[in-house]
């Protein structure tokens, strides 16, 4: 593969991933539901794999947008983390992750329990940012997600600038 091939735009479908896990007693908090940190770790892990697939190498988490836990997850629930890339810049990528859960012993459809957008940065062997290929949306949904990712990026940059000014 040449460096030009590496920067050829790639569709979200080339790197998307769904990871499923049955939640057990070791995953619970003091209230007996699944600890939010367990869900956050799953989100971060799946986003990292998607970013690494898109960029052909390691990527680290730079930020996570606001995280909302919509429904409690219980022991015995099967949790599914569905991740796909929505946007890429020079070295950073946004990965959207939706988390659903369903009972392992039921035919009830999965319930959305959480969602997040993570910014991942591709790094080289020295931990320095490296170039990533652009995202090439394939579907109307991909196009919408890409436009929304650009809005979130502008918001993140404006927030960072405002916080820097306040120092």
Residue frames as a rotation matrix with the C-alpha (Angstrom) as fourth column:
UNK 1
0.583 0.812 0.000 0.00
0.812 -0.583 0.000 0.00
0.000 0.000 -1.000 0.00
UNK 2
-0.413 -0.702 0.579 1.36
0.672 -0.665 -0.327 3.42
0.615 0.254 0.747 -0.91
UNK 3
-0.810 0.092 -0.579 0.91
0.416 -0.606 -0.678 6.59
-0.414 -0.790 0.452 1.15
UNK 4
-0.793 0.564 -0.231 -1.58
-0.592 -0.623 0.511 7.79
0.144 0.542 0.828 -1.49
UNK 5
-0.351 0.670 -0.654 -3.67
0.134 0.727 0.673 4.63
0.927 0.149 -0.346 -1.02
UNK 6
-0.641 0.024 -0.767 -3.65
0.758 0.176 -0.628 5.24
0.120 -0.984 -0.131 2.71
UNK 7
-0.791 0.293 -0.537 -5.30
0.010 -0.871 -0.492 8.64
-0.611 -0.395 0.686 2.31
UNK 8
-0.795 0.602 -0.067 -7.94
-0.023 0.082 0.996 7.45
0.606 0.794 -0.051 -0.15
UNK 9
-0.376 0.717 0.586 -11.36
-0.918 -0.372 -0.134 8.24
0.122 -0.589 0.799 1.38
UNK 10
-0.929 0.068 -0.364 -12.97
0.108 0.990 -0.089 5.27
0.354 -0.121 -0.927 3.11
UNK 11
-0.051 0.985 0.167 -16.63
-0.309 -0.174 0.935 4.59
0.950 -0.004 0.313 3.84
UNK 12
-0.117 0.089 0.989 -17.88
-0.991 -0.071 -0.110 4.12
0.061 -0.993 0.097 7.42
UNK 13
0.846 0.533 0.007 -18.90
-0.533 0.845 0.028 0.56
0.009 -0.027 1.000 6.54
UNK 14
0.391 -0.777 -0.493 -15.22
-0.142 0.479 -0.866 -0.38
0.909 0.409 0.077 6.10
UNK 15
-0.665 -0.745 0.049 -14.49
-0.114 0.036 -0.993 0.04
0.738 -0.666 -0.109 9.81
UNK 16
0.083 0.771 0.631 -17.80
-0.855 -0.270 0.442 -0.26
0.511 -0.577 0.637 11.68
UNK 17
-0.735 -0.365 -0.571 -18.04
-0.005 0.846 -0.534 -2.73
0.678 -0.390 -0.623 14.56
UNK 18
0.419 0.791 0.446 -20.60
-0.668 -0.064 0.742 -4.12
0.615 -0.609 0.501 17.00
UNK 19
-0.742 -0.609 -0.279 -19.34
-0.182 0.585 -0.790 -5.66
0.645 -0.536 -0.545 20.24
UNK 20
0.413 0.905 0.097 -21.70
-0.457 0.114 0.882 -7.60
0.788 -0.409 0.461 22.51
UNK 21
-0.756 -0.643 -0.124 -21.17
-0.161 0.366 -0.917 -8.66
0.635 -0.673 -0.380 26.10
UNK 22
0.338 0.824 -0.454 -23.32
0.375 0.325 0.868 -10.35
0.863 -0.464 -0.199 28.73
UNK 23
-0.117 -0.336 0.935 -23.21
-0.638 -0.696 -0.330 -8.30
0.761 -0.635 -0.132 31.95
UNK 24
0.071 0.048 -0.996 -22.39
0.487 0.870 0.077 -10.29
0.871 -0.491 0.038 35.07
UNK 25
0.826 0.290 -0.483 -22.23
0.550 -0.224 0.805 -9.67
0.126 -0.930 -0.345 38.83
UNK 26
-0.072 -0.950 -0.305 -18.61
0.913 -0.185 0.363 -8.44
-0.401 -0.252 0.881 38.49
UNK 27
-0.568 -0.118 0.815 -19.95
0.648 -0.675 0.354 -5.50
0.508 0.728 0.460 36.41
UNK 28
0.400 0.916 0.040 -22.30
0.675 -0.324 0.663 -4.09
0.620 -0.238 -0.747 39.05
UNK 29
-0.444 -0.403 0.800 -22.16
-0.221 -0.816 -0.533 -1.00
0.868 -0.414 0.273 41.23
UNK 30
-0.999 -0.001 0.041 -23.35
-0.040 0.178 -0.983 -0.71
-0.007 -0.984 -0.178 44.84
UNK 31
-0.316 0.948 -0.049 -26.96
-0.828 -0.301 -0.474 -0.36
-0.464 -0.109 0.879 43.64
UNK 32
-0.166 0.200 0.966 -26.87
0.059 0.980 -0.192 -3.69
-0.984 0.025 -0.174 41.82
UNK 33
0.929 0.369 0.032 -27.00
0.062 -0.070 -0.996 -2.30
-0.366 0.927 -0.088 38.29
UNK 34
0.407 -0.817 0.408 -24.14
0.905 0.300 -0.302 -2.28
0.124 0.493 0.861 35.82
UNK 35
0.128 -0.505 -0.853 -21.52
0.514 -0.702 0.493 0.32
-0.848 -0.502 0.170 36.71
UNK 36
0.918 0.254 -0.304 -21.38
-0.068 -0.654 -0.753 3.27
-0.391 0.712 -0.583 34.30
UNK 37
0.135 -0.965 -0.227 -17.63
-0.797 -0.242 0.554 2.81
-0.589 0.106 -0.801 34.07
UNK 38
-0.326 -0.166 0.931 -18.12
0.227 0.942 0.247 -0.64
-0.918 0.292 -0.269 32.56
UNK 39
0.631 0.630 0.453 -20.26
0.631 -0.077 -0.772 0.87
-0.452 0.773 -0.446 29.82
UNK 40
0.799 -0.389 -0.459 -17.76
-0.470 -0.879 -0.074 3.72
-0.375 0.275 -0.885 29.31
UNK 41
-0.226 -0.928 0.295 -14.89
-0.469 0.369 0.803 1.26
-0.854 0.043 -0.518 28.95
UNK 42
-0.052 0.297 0.953 -16.86
0.654 0.732 -0.192 -0.72
-0.755 0.613 -0.233 26.36
UNK 43
0.907 0.420 -0.041 -17.62
0.272 -0.656 -0.704 2.50
-0.323 0.628 -0.709 24.44
UNK 44
0.484 -0.800 -0.354 -13.99
-0.710 -0.596 0.375 3.60
-0.511 0.070 -0.857 24.50
UNK 45
-0.318 -0.628 0.711 -12.73
-0.114 0.769 0.628 0.17
-0.941 0.119 -0.316 23.45
UNK 46
0.218 0.470 0.856 -15.06
0.780 0.443 -0.442 -0.22
-0.587 0.764 -0.270 20.48
UNK 47
0.961 0.087 -0.264 -14.38
-0.052 -0.878 -0.477 3.37
-0.273 0.472 -0.838 19.35
UNK 48
0.165 -0.984 -0.072 -10.65
-0.641 -0.163 0.750 2.66
-0.749 -0.078 -0.658 19.49
UNK 49
-0.299 -0.225 0.927 -10.99
0.390 0.858 0.334 -0.38
-0.871 0.461 -0.168 17.26
UNK 50
0.655 0.608 0.448 -13.08
0.673 -0.201 -0.712 1.53
-0.343 0.768 -0.541 14.71
UNK 51
0.829 -0.400 -0.392 -10.56
-0.433 -0.901 0.004 4.38
-0.355 0.167 -0.920 14.66
UNK 52
-0.161 -0.934 0.319 -7.65
-0.421 0.358 0.834 1.95
-0.893 0.000 -0.451 14.30
UNK 53
-0.007 0.235 0.972 -9.42
0.699 0.696 -0.163 0.15
-0.715 0.679 -0.169 11.44
UNK 54
0.904 0.418 0.093 -10.13
0.362 -0.629 -0.688 3.42
-0.230 0.655 -0.720 9.64
UNK 55
0.761 -0.627 -0.165 -6.60
-0.633 -0.774 0.024 4.76
-0.142 0.086 -0.986 10.09
UNK 56
0.725 -0.463 -0.511 -4.68
0.052 0.776 -0.629 1.48
0.687 0.429 0.586 9.72
UNK 57
-0.391 -0.887 -0.245 -2.96
0.337 0.110 -0.935 1.81
0.857 -0.448 0.256 13.07
UNK 58
-0.399 0.209 -0.893 -3.23
0.917 0.112 -0.384 2.83
0.020 -0.972 -0.236 16.69
UNK 59
-0.203 0.405 0.892 -5.48
0.069 -0.902 0.425 5.65
0.977 0.148 0.155 17.83
UNK 60
-0.793 -0.093 -0.602 -5.97
0.601 0.045 -0.798 7.20
0.101 -0.995 0.020 21.25
UNK 61
0.287 0.957 -0.040 -8.98
0.926 -0.266 0.268 8.86
0.246 -0.114 -0.963 22.83
UNK 62
-0.737 -0.496 0.459 -8.77
0.405 -0.868 -0.286 12.66
0.541 -0.025 0.841 22.81
UNK 63
-0.816 0.523 0.247 -12.27
-0.557 -0.593 -0.582 13.45
-0.158 -0.612 0.775 24.08
UNK 64
-0.674 0.739 -0.016 -15.77
0.715 0.657 0.237 12.16
0.186 0.149 -0.971 24.61
UNK 65
-0.560 0.573 0.598 -18.82
-0.296 -0.813 0.502 14.36
0.774 0.103 0.625 24.22
UNK 66
-0.374 0.508 0.776 -21.46
-0.926 -0.154 -0.346 14.49
-0.056 -0.848 0.527 26.90
UNK 67
-0.836 0.058 -0.545 -22.46
-0.026 0.989 0.145 11.02
0.547 0.136 -0.826 28.00
UNK 68
-0.233 0.832 0.504 -26.03
-0.970 -0.234 -0.061 10.26
0.067 -0.504 0.861 29.01
UNK 69
-0.998 0.046 -0.029 -27.09
0.050 0.989 -0.140 6.96
0.022 -0.141 -0.990 30.54
UNK 70
-0.533 0.846 -0.030 -30.70
-0.665 -0.396 0.634 6.58
0.524 0.357 0.773 29.42
UNK 71
0.687 0.718 -0.112 -31.69
-0.539 0.607 0.584 3.27
0.487 -0.341 0.804 31.03
UNK 72
0.107 -0.640 0.761 -30.04
-0.891 0.278 0.360 1.19
-0.442 -0.716 -0.540 33.74
UNK 73
0.068 -0.203 -0.977 -28.36
-0.620 0.758 -0.201 -2.03
0.782 0.619 -0.074 32.61
UNK 74
0.572 0.254 0.780 -28.84
-0.799 0.388 0.459 -5.14
-0.186 -0.886 0.425 34.74
UNK 75
-0.559 -0.686 0.466 -26.97
-0.591 0.724 0.356 -8.34
-0.581 -0.076 -0.810 35.36
UNK 76
-0.250 0.419 0.873 -27.90
0.458 0.845 -0.275 -10.76
-0.853 0.331 -0.404 32.59
UNK 77
0.750 0.464 -0.470 -28.46
-0.153 -0.570 -0.807 -8.03
-0.643 0.677 -0.357 30.02
UNK 78
0.093 -0.691 0.717 -26.66
0.932 0.313 0.181 -8.45
-0.349 0.652 0.673 26.71
UNK 79
0.454 -0.039 -0.890 -25.07
-0.020 -0.999 0.034 -5.10
-0.891 0.003 -0.454 25.92
UNK 80
0.329 -0.295 0.897 -24.31
0.935 0.237 -0.265 -4.20
-0.135 0.926 0.353 22.31
UNK 81
0.162 -0.361 -0.918 -21.96
0.029 -0.929 0.370 -1.31
-0.986 -0.086 -0.141 21.46
UNK 82
0.486 0.123 0.865 -22.41
0.845 0.186 -0.501 -0.28
-0.222 0.975 -0.014 17.82
UNK 83
0.191 -0.546 -0.816 -19.65
0.098 -0.816 0.570 2.05
-0.977 -0.189 -0.102 16.57
UNK 84
0.395 -0.143 0.908 -18.94
0.918 0.107 -0.382 3.75
-0.042 0.984 0.174 13.27
UNK 85
-0.632 -0.691 -0.352 -16.76
0.617 -0.723 0.312 6.57
-0.470 -0.020 0.883 12.10
UNK 86
0.496 0.868 -0.009 -18.61
0.731 -0.423 -0.535 9.77
-0.468 0.259 -0.845 11.20
UNK 87
0.974 -0.216 0.061 -15.84
-0.163 -0.868 -0.469 12.25
0.154 0.447 -0.881 10.34
UNK 88
0.412 -0.905 -0.109 -12.06
0.852 0.339 0.399 12.48
-0.324 -0.257 0.910 9.89
UNK 89
0.923 -0.239 -0.301 -9.66
-0.282 -0.953 -0.109 15.40
-0.261 0.185 -0.947 9.74
UNK 90
0.296 -0.897 -0.328 -5.87
-0.807 -0.051 -0.589 15.41
0.511 0.439 -0.739 9.40
UNK 91
-0.715 -0.606 -0.350 -5.19
-0.292 0.713 -0.637 13.08
0.635 -0.353 -0.687 12.33
UNK 92
-0.794 0.480 0.372 -8.41
-0.366 0.111 -0.924 13.06
-0.484 -0.870 0.088 14.33
UNK 93
-0.723 0.620 -0.304 -11.59
0.046 0.482 0.875 11.08
0.689 0.619 -0.377 13.80
UNK 94
-0.417 0.673 0.611 -15.05
-0.899 -0.205 -0.387 11.19
-0.135 -0.711 0.690 15.34
UNK 95
-0.836 0.207 -0.509 -16.60
0.068 0.958 0.277 7.83
0.545 0.197 -0.815 16.21
UNK 96
-0.152 0.874 0.462 -20.27
-0.924 -0.291 0.247 7.55
0.350 -0.390 0.852 17.15
UNK 97
-0.918 -0.108 -0.382 -21.20
0.026 0.944 -0.329 4.76
0.396 -0.312 -0.864 19.56
UNK 98
0.009 0.953 0.302 -24.73
-0.862 -0.146 0.485 3.64
0.506 -0.265 0.821 20.39
UNK 99
-0.951 -0.308 0.029 -25.25
-0.268 0.771 -0.578 1.18
0.156 -0.557 -0.816 23.24
UNK 100
0.104 0.991 -0.089 -28.31
-0.792 0.136 0.595 -1.04
0.601 0.008 0.799 23.46
UNK 101
-0.854 -0.321 0.410 -29.22
-0.511 0.670 -0.538 -3.82
-0.102 -0.669 -0.736 25.87
UNK 102
0.172 0.908 -0.382 -31.57
-0.757 0.370 0.539 -6.77
0.631 0.197 0.751 25.86
UNK 103
0.307 0.012 0.952 -32.24
-0.795 0.553 0.250 -9.69
-0.523 -0.833 0.179 28.18
UNK 104
-0.700 -0.668 -0.251 -30.34
-0.703 0.585 0.404 -12.84
-0.123 0.459 -0.880 27.24
UNK 105
-0.886 0.383 0.259 -33.47
0.332 0.917 -0.219 -14.95
-0.322 -0.108 -0.941 27.85
UNK 106
0.031 0.933 -0.358 -36.08
0.246 -0.354 -0.902 -12.79
-0.969 -0.060 -0.241 26.12
UNK 107
-0.219 -0.025 0.975 -37.28
0.974 0.059 0.220 -11.88
-0.063 0.998 0.011 22.68
UNK 108
0.722 0.437 -0.537 -37.84
0.462 -0.882 -0.096 -8.25
-0.516 -0.179 -0.838 23.71
UNK 109
0.639 -0.495 0.589 -36.08
0.505 -0.307 -0.807 -5.92
0.580 0.813 0.054 21.25
UNK 110
-0.333 -0.851 -0.406 -32.90
0.922 -0.204 -0.328 -4.15
0.196 -0.483 0.853 22.41
UNK 111
0.826 0.529 -0.195 -33.38
0.564 -0.784 0.258 -0.87
-0.017 -0.323 -0.946 24.32
UNK 112
0.190 -0.765 0.615 -31.08
0.291 -0.554 -0.780 2.10
0.938 0.327 0.118 23.75
UNK 113
0.658 0.011 -0.753 -29.19
0.751 0.060 0.657 2.70
0.052 -0.998 0.031 26.99
UNK 114
0.305 -0.614 -0.728 -26.44
0.204 -0.705 0.680 5.17
-0.930 -0.356 -0.090 26.03
UNK 115
0.725 -0.194 0.661 -24.80
0.663 -0.066 -0.746 7.06
0.188 0.979 0.081 23.18
UNK 116
0.462 -0.644 -0.610 -21.56
0.148 -0.622 0.769 8.99
-0.874 -0.446 -0.192 22.81
UNK 117
0.918 -0.349 0.190 -19.29
0.133 -0.180 -0.975 10.65
0.374 0.920 -0.118 20.26
UNK 118
0.587 -0.790 -0.178 -15.56
0.371 0.067 0.926 10.21
-0.720 -0.609 0.332 20.77
UNK 119
0.812 -0.494 -0.310 -12.68
-0.555 -0.495 -0.668 12.03
0.177 0.715 -0.676 19.16
UNK 120
0.714 -0.617 0.331 -9.83
0.406 0.750 0.522 9.64
-0.570 -0.239 0.786 18.47
UNK 121
0.604 -0.609 -0.513 -6.37
-0.759 -0.637 -0.137 10.68
-0.243 0.472 -0.847 17.28
UNK 122
0.927 -0.361 -0.098 -4.24
0.272 0.830 -0.488 8.37
0.257 0.426 0.868 15.15
UNK 123
0.647 -0.756 0.103 -0.69
-0.629 -0.452 0.632 8.12
-0.431 -0.474 -0.768 16.49
UNK 124
0.479 -0.602 -0.639 2.60
-0.480 0.430 -0.765 6.82
0.735 0.673 -0.083 15.11
UNK 125
0.376 -0.405 -0.833 5.19
0.563 0.814 -0.142 4.66
0.736 -0.416 0.534 16.89
UNK 126
-0.725 -0.688 -0.021 6.41
0.476 -0.479 -0.738 7.74
0.498 -0.545 0.675 18.79
UNK 127
-0.253 0.733 -0.631 2.94
0.890 -0.079 -0.449 8.73
-0.379 -0.676 -0.632 19.95
UNK 128
-0.762 -0.051 -0.646 2.79
-0.126 -0.966 0.224 11.68
-0.636 0.252 0.730 17.56
UNK 129
0.319 0.945 -0.072 -0.35
-0.219 0.000 -0.976 12.40
-0.922 0.327 0.207 15.48
UNK 130
-0.816 -0.511 0.270 -0.32
0.122 0.305 0.944 10.87
-0.565 0.804 -0.187 12.00
UNK 131
-0.635 0.550 -0.543 -2.45
-0.771 -0.497 0.398 11.42
-0.051 0.671 0.740 8.89
UNK 132
-0.504 0.578 0.642 -5.73
0.187 0.798 -0.573 9.56
-0.843 -0.169 -0.510 8.44
UNK 133
-0.862 0.250 0.442 -7.89
0.458 0.010 0.889 9.04
0.218 0.968 -0.123 5.35
UNK 134
-0.721 0.684 0.111 -11.05
-0.693 -0.714 -0.100 11.13
0.011 -0.149 0.989 4.95
UNK 135
-0.510 0.683 0.522 -14.48
0.181 0.679 -0.711 9.60
-0.841 -0.268 -0.470 5.49
UNK 136
-0.911 0.290 -0.293 -16.51
-0.357 -0.200 0.913 8.92
0.206 0.936 0.286 2.33
UNK 137
-0.392 0.837 0.382 -20.20
-0.502 0.153 -0.851 8.79
-0.771 -0.525 0.360 3.32
UNK 138
-0.993 0.040 0.112 -22.14
0.110 0.668 0.736 6.10
-0.045 0.743 -0.668 1.41
UNK 139
-0.303 0.952 -0.042 -25.73
0.907 0.302 0.295 6.53
0.294 0.051 -0.955 2.57
UNK 140
0.182 0.478 0.860 -28.06
0.091 -0.879 0.469 9.39
0.979 -0.007 -0.203 3.43
UNK 141
0.957 0.149 -0.248 -27.58
0.238 0.081 0.968 8.43
0.164 -0.986 0.042 7.09
UNK 142
0.137 -0.983 -0.124 -23.78
0.977 0.114 0.182 8.60
-0.165 -0.146 0.975 6.66
UNK 143
-0.319 -0.200 0.926 -24.14
0.561 -0.828 0.014 12.07
0.764 0.524 0.376 5.08
UNK 144
0.632 0.634 0.446 -26.33
-0.043 -0.546 0.837 13.29
0.774 -0.548 -0.318 7.96
UNK 145
0.828 -0.369 -0.422 -23.91
0.540 0.328 0.775 11.88
-0.147 -0.870 0.471 10.55
UNK 146
-0.159 -0.933 0.324 -20.99
0.976 -0.197 -0.088 13.54
0.146 0.302 0.942 8.74
UNK 147
-0.069 0.216 0.974 -22.71
0.211 -0.951 0.225 16.95
0.975 0.221 0.020 8.71
UNK 148
0.888 0.445 0.114 -23.60
-0.035 -0.182 0.983 16.63
0.459 -0.877 -0.146 12.40
UNK 149
0.498 -0.793 -0.351 -20.02
0.856 0.382 0.349 15.62
-0.143 -0.474 0.869 13.22
UNK 150
-0.342 -0.609 0.715 -18.77
0.711 -0.666 -0.227 18.81
0.614 0.431 0.661 11.57
UNK 151
0.389 0.560 0.732 -21.16
-0.146 -0.746 0.649 20.83
0.910 -0.359 -0.209 13.77
UNK 152
0.958 -0.059 -0.281 -19.90
0.284 0.325 0.902 19.05
0.038 -0.944 0.328 16.90
UNK 153
0.081 -0.995 0.063 -16.29
0.989 0.072 -0.129 19.71
0.124 0.072 0.990 15.83
UNK 154
-0.207 -0.100 0.973 -16.95
0.260 -0.965 -0.044 23.44
0.943 0.244 0.225 15.44
UNK 155
0.765 0.558 0.322 -18.62
-0.197 -0.274 0.941 23.44
0.613 -0.784 -0.099 18.86
UNK 156
0.728 -0.554 -0.403 -15.63
0.682 0.526 0.508 21.63
-0.069 -0.645 0.761 20.47
UNK 157
-0.235 -0.875 0.423 -13.15
0.885 -0.373 -0.280 24.07
0.402 0.309 0.862 18.91
UNK 158
0.036 0.334 0.942 -15.20
-0.048 -0.941 0.335 27.11
0.998 -0.057 -0.018 19.98
UNK 159
0.946 0.317 -0.072 -15.50
0.029 0.138 0.990 25.75
0.324 -0.938 0.122 23.53
UNK 160
0.367 -0.893 -0.260 -11.75
0.930 0.344 0.129 25.10
-0.026 -0.290 0.957 23.71
UNK 161
-0.361 -0.497 0.790 -11.01
0.571 -0.787 -0.234 28.65
0.737 0.367 0.567 22.48
UNK 162
0.403 0.604 0.688 -13.44
-0.211 -0.670 0.712 30.19
0.890 -0.433 -0.143 24.98
UNK 163
0.937 -0.098 -0.335 -11.93
0.344 0.421 0.839 28.22
0.059 -0.902 0.428 27.85
UNK 164
-0.005 -0.996 0.093 -8.40
0.983 -0.022 -0.182 29.24
0.183 0.091 0.979 26.80
UNK 165
-0.179 0.018 0.984 -9.50
0.218 -0.974 0.058 32.90
0.959 0.225 0.170 26.72
UNK 166
0.749 0.608 0.263 -10.86
-0.124 -0.262 0.957 32.65
0.651 -0.750 -0.121 30.26
UNK 167
0.461 -0.643 -0.612 -7.46
0.850 0.518 0.096 31.71
0.255 -0.564 0.785 31.71
